[in-house]
Amino acid sequence: MSKQHDPRTDPDVPAGMSIELLQDLHLLTRDKQLNADARRKLKQIRHLVNLLRPALDDTLARSGDPLIVDCGAGKSYLGAVLYELVLGPAGKGTLLAIEARPELSVAAADRAKRFAQARFKVATGEIAATDLPSRPAIVTALHACDTATDDALALAIASTADHVAVVPCCQAEVARQLDKAKPSDDASAALFEHPLHRRELGSHLTNVIRALVLEAHGYKTTVTELVGWEHSAKNELILGKRVQKFDRAARARLRAVLDRFHVEPSLVRQLTARGLDPRAEPS
């Protein structure tokens, strides 16, 4: 029989976190232990919450009832932990979890009710079609698949959120566009001649463009690792803090990248459709 440990002494269990809530989220087993998969998930969530702390502290200090939006919430691991560790103790702030799958939304709403998370709200539907109750202070997305991360970023930019934090998941759209691209020179063509390289370059290029789009719309952007690569291959964290209306130099760099590789990702298309083309020269 394996030795049992007190989860409250486990470094991967956030201090102050409800053990019962972690069990309800299936991040702890029935006997209150962490299996390997749950440990990886909890480590990522804990790190993201810690990295969001400066934005959360800033938001809670400046606003009486800030709105935090969790896009593509899935089983609402992140939202439940954020509420438990930050919004609950603060006694203010609303967390809105957006999830397209009704069964997951219903489960999250039921859990919030059972654990007295009164300001945990759930919206069922597509991110782009969600009406927000107020301007969000923070928009986040943890492993929202493919263009769902673009949906979250478009929502944040269009609603002028103060802070943005996304950890992208799989992203295949730009790789498909590269497959049809006609590069202007042999050096560019060599970068994505092989399918494996095309997939990897497409993923990297997607996040480069996402960071540039944030900068183009006035966000000071940082790109870093969330946790060690041994814990997850989907590990790139893009953080943004809105500091100005736009950045002319970032718009020029974005145009150069898009023109060089002949791609137009979902994020660029969505913002352009909203009259917020990140490539446009500001008037």
C-alpha positions as CSV (number, residue, x, y, z in Angstrom):
1,M,0.0,0.0,0.0
2,S,1.3,3.4,-0.9
3,K,2.0,5.9,1.9
4,Q,-0.7,8.5,2.4
5,H,0.3,12.2,2.6
6,D,-1.5,15.2,3.9
7,P,-2.4,17.2,0.8
8,R,-2.1,20.5,2.8
9,T,1.6,19.9,3.1
10,D,2.1,19.1,-0.6
11,P,3.9,21.9,-2.4
12,D,1.7,21.5,-5.4
13,V,-1.5,22.1,-3.4
14,P,-2.0,25.9,-3.0
15,A,-2.1,27.1,0.6
16,G,-5.6,27.9,1.7
17,M,-7.2,25.8,-0.9
18,S,-10.3,23.7,0.0
19,I,-9.5,20.1,-0.1
20,E,-13.1,19.2,-0.7
21,L,-13.2,21.5,-3.7
22,L,-10.1,19.9,-5.1
23,Q,-11.7,16.5,-4.7
24,D,-14.9,17.8,-6.4
25,L,-12.7,19.0,-9.3
26,H,-11.1,15.5,-9.4
27,L,-7.7,17.1,-8.7
28,L,-7.5,15.0,-5.6
29,T,-8.5,11.4,-5.4
30,R,-11.2,10.1,-3.0
31,D,-8.5,9.4,-0.4
32,K,-7.2,13.0,-0.9
33,Q,-4.1,12.1,-2.9
34,L,-2.6,13.6,-6.1
35,N,-2.1,11.3,-9.1
36,A,0.4,12.3,-11.7
37,D,-2.1,13.8,-14.2
38,A,-3.8,15.9,-11.4
39,R,-0.4,17.0,-10.1
40,R,0.5,18.4,-13.6
41,K,-2.8,20.2,-13.9
42,L,-2.6,21.6,-10.4
43,K,1.0,22.8,-10.9
44,Q,0.0,24.7,-14.1
45,I,-3.0,26.3,-12.4
46,R,-1.0,27.2,-9.3
47,H,1.7,28.8,-11.4
48,L,-0.8,30.8,-13.5
49,V,-2.6,32.1,-10.4
50,N,0.8,33.2,-9.0
51,L,1.7,34.9,-12.2
52,L,-1.7,36.6,-12.3
53,R,-1.2,37.9,-8.7
54,P,0.2,41.4,-9.8
55,A,-2.7,41.9,-12.2
56,L,-5.2,40.6,-9.6
57,D,-3.8,42.8,-6.8
58,D,-3.9,45.9,-9.1
59,T,-7.4,45.1,-10.2
60,L,-8.8,44.6,-6.7
61,A,-7.1,47.7,-5.4
62,R,-8.6,49.9,-8.1
63,S,-12.1,48.5,-8.6
64,G,-15.0,47.9,-6.3
65,D,-16.3,44.9,-8.3
66,P,-13.9,43.8,-11.0
67,L,-14.9,41.3,-13.7
68,I,-12.5,38.4,-14.4
69,V,-13.4,36.4,-17.5
70,D,-12.2,32.9,-18.0
71,C,-12.6,31.9,-21.7
72,G,-13.0,28.4,-22.9
73,A,-13.3,27.4,-19.2
74,G,-13.8,23.7,-19.7
75,K,-14.2,22.0,-16.3
76,S,-13.5,25.4,-14.7
77,Y,-10.3,24.3,-12.8
78,L,-8.8,27.7,-13.2
79,G,-11.9,29.7,-12.3
80,A,-12.7,27.6,-9.2
81,V,-9.2,28.0,-7.9
82,L,-9.0,31.7,-8.7
83,Y,-12.2,32.3,-6.8
84,E,-11.2,30.2,-3.9
85,L,-7.8,31.7,-3.4
86,V,-8.4,35.3,-4.5
87,L,-11.9,36.6,-5.1
88,G,-13.4,34.7,-2.2
89,P,-11.0,36.1,0.4
90,A,-11.1,39.6,-1.2
91,G,-14.9,39.7,-0.7
92,K,-15.4,41.3,-4.1
93,G,-15.0,40.7,-7.8
94,T,-17.0,38.5,-10.2
95,L,-15.6,35.6,-12.2
96,L,-17.4,34.8,-15.5
97,A,-16.6,31.4,-17.0
98,I,-17.4,31.1,-20.7
99,E,-17.8,27.5,-21.9
100,A,-19.5,26.2,-25.1
101,R,-20.4,22.8,-23.8
102,P,-23.6,22.9,-21.8
103,E,-22.8,19.9,-19.6
104,L,-19.6,21.5,-18.4
105,S,-21.3,24.8,-17.8
106,V,-24.1,23.2,-15.7
107,A,-21.5,21.3,-13.7
108,A,-19.5,24.4,-13.0
109,A,-22.6,26.4,-12.0
110,D,-23.7,23.6,-9.7
111,R,-20.2,23.4,-8.1
112,A,-20.1,27.1,-7.5
113,K,-23.5,26.9,-5.7
114,R,-22.5,24.0,-3.6
115,F,-19.2,25.7,-2.5
116,A,-20.9,29.1,-1.9
117,Q,-19.0,30.8,-4.7
118,A,-21.8,33.3,-5.1
119,R,-19.9,35.6,-7.6
120,F,-18.9,32.7,-9.8
121,K,-21.1,33.1,-13.0
122,V,-21.2,30.9,-16.0
123,A,-22.1,31.8,-19.6
124,T,-22.8,28.9,-22.0
125,G,-21.9,29.6,-25.7
126,E,-19.2,30.8,-28.0
127,I,-16.7,33.3,-26.6
128,A,-17.2,35.7,-29.5
129,A,-21.0,35.7,-29.0
130,T,-20.9,36.3,-25.2
131,D,-22.3,39.6,-23.9
132,L,-20.2,40.7,-20.9
133,P,-22.0,42.4,-18.0
134,S,-19.3,45.0,-17.7
135,R,-15.8,45.9,-19.0
136,P,-13.5,43.1,-17.9
137,A,-10.5,43.8,-15.7
138,I,-8.8,40.5,-16.6
139,V,-9.4,38.1,-19.5
140,T,-7.7,34.7,-19.3
141,A,-7.7,31.4,-21.2
142,L,-5.9,28.3,-20.1
143,H,-5.4,25.8,-23.0
144,A,-8.3,27.1,-25.1
145,C,-7.9,25.0,-28.2
146,D,-6.8,26.3,-31.6
147,T,-8.6,29.6,-32.5
148,A,-10.5,29.7,-29.2
149,T,-7.4,31.5,-27.8
150,D,-7.8,34.0,-30.6
151,D,-11.5,34.4,-29.6
152,A,-10.3,35.2,-26.0
153,L,-7.8,37.7,-27.2
154,A,-10.3,39.4,-29.5
155,L,-12.8,39.7,-26.6
156,A,-10.1,41.2,-24.4
157,I,-9.0,43.7,-27.0
158,A,-12.5,44.7,-28.1
159,S,-13.6,45.3,-24.6
160,T,-10.3,47.1,-23.6
161,A,-9.6,44.7,-20.7
162,D,-6.8,46.0,-18.4
163,H,-5.0,42.7,-18.3
164,V,-4.8,39.5,-20.5
165,A,-3.2,36.1,-19.8
166,V,-3.5,33.2,-22.2
167,V,-1.8,29.8,-22.3
168,P,-2.5,28.6,-25.9
169,C,-3.2,24.9,-26.6
170,C,-3.1,23.2,-30.0
171,Q,-3.0,25.7,-32.9
172,A,-3.3,24.4,-36.5
173,E,-4.9,27.3,-38.4
174,V,-1.7,29.1,-39.4
175,A,0.0,25.8,-40.4
176,R,-2.9,25.1,-42.8
177,Q,-2.4,28.6,-44.3
178,L,1.3,28.0,-44.6
179,D,0.5,24.8,-46.6
180,K,-1.1,27.0,-49.2
181,A,1.3,30.0,-49.0
182,K,3.6,30.9,-51.8
183,P,6.7,32.3,-50.1
184,S,8.6,35.0,-51.9
185,D,12.1,33.5,-51.4
186,D,13.8,30.1,-51.0
187,A,14.9,30.8,-47.4
188,S,11.3,31.3,-46.3
189,A,10.1,28.3,-48.3
190,A,12.7,26.0,-46.5
191,L,11.2,26.9,-43.1
192,F,8.0,25.1,-43.8
193,E,8.7,22.7,-46.6
194,H,8.2,19.6,-44.4
195,P,4.9,19.0,-42.6
196,L,6.5,18.7,-39.2
197,H,8.3,22.0,-39.6
198,R,5.2,23.6,-41.0
199,R,3.2,22.5,-37.9
200,E,5.9,23.8,-35.5
201,L,6.5,27.0,-37.4
202,G,2.7,27.6,-37.6
203,S,2.4,27.2,-33.9
204,H,5.3,29.5,-33.2
205,L,4.2,32.1,-35.7
206,T,0.6,32.1,-34.3
207,N,1.9,33.1,-30.9
208,V,4.3,35.7,-32.3
209,I,1.4,37.3,-34.1
210,R,-0.8,37.1,-31.0
211,A,1.9,39.0,-29.0
212,L,2.3,41.6,-31.8
213,V,-1.5,42.1,-32.0
214,L,-1.7,42.8,-28.3
215,E,1.2,45.3,-28.6
216,A,-0.5,46.9,-31.7
217,H,-3.5,47.6,-29.5
218,G,-1.5,49.1,-26.7
219,Y,-0.7,46.2,-24.4
220,K,2.8,45.8,-22.9
221,T,3.4,42.2,-23.6
222,T,5.5,39.5,-22.0
223,V,5.9,35.9,-23.3
224,T,7.3,33.3,-21.0
225,E,7.1,29.7,-19.8
226,L,4.2,28.8,-17.5
227,V,5.9,25.7,-15.9
228,G,8.8,23.5,-16.9
229,W,8.5,21.8,-20.3
230,E,8.6,18.4,-18.5
231,H,5.1,19.1,-17.2
232,S,3.4,20.2,-20.4
233,A,4.3,20.8,-24.0
234,K,1.6,23.5,-24.1
235,N,3.5,25.8,-22.0
236,E,3.8,29.3,-23.5
237,L,2.2,32.1,-21.5
238,I,1.3,35.4,-23.1
239,L,0.7,38.2,-20.6
240,G,-0.5,41.7,-21.6
241,K,-1.2,44.9,-19.6
242,R,-2.9,47.8,-21.4
243,V,-0.8,50.9,-21.2
244,Q,-1.8,52.9,-24.2
245,K,-4.3,53.0,-27.1
246,F,-2.0,51.6,-29.8
247,D,1.6,51.1,-30.8
248,R,2.5,52.3,-34.3
249,A,5.8,50.4,-34.4
250,A,4.1,47.1,-33.4
251,R,1.6,47.6,-36.2
252,A,4.4,47.9,-38.7
253,R,6.1,44.8,-37.4
254,L,2.9,42.9,-37.6
255,R,2.3,43.9,-41.2
256,A,5.8,42.8,-42.1
257,V,5.3,39.3,-40.5
258,L,1.9,38.8,-42.1
259,D,3.2,39.9,-45.5
260,R,6.4,37.8,-45.3
261,F,4.5,34.5,-44.5
262,H,1.2,35.3,-46.4
263,V,-1.0,34.4,-43.4
264,E,-4.0,36.0,-41.8
265,P,-4.9,34.3,-38.5
266,S,-8.4,34.3,-36.9
267,L,-7.4,37.0,-34.4
268,V,-6.5,39.4,-37.2
269,R,-9.7,38.6,-39.1
270,Q,-11.9,39.0,-36.0
271,L,-10.5,42.3,-35.0
272,T,-10.7,43.6,-38.6
273,A,-14.4,42.6,-38.7
274,R,-14.9,44.7,-35.5
275,G,-13.3,47.7,-37.0
276,L,-10.1,47.1,-34.9
277,D,-7.6,46.0,-37.6
278,P,-4.3,45.7,-35.8
279,R,-2.4,46.3,-39.1
280,A,-4.1,49.7,-39.8
281,E,-2.2,53.0,-39.4
282,P,-3.9,54.8,-36.5
283,S,-5.7,58.0,-37.5
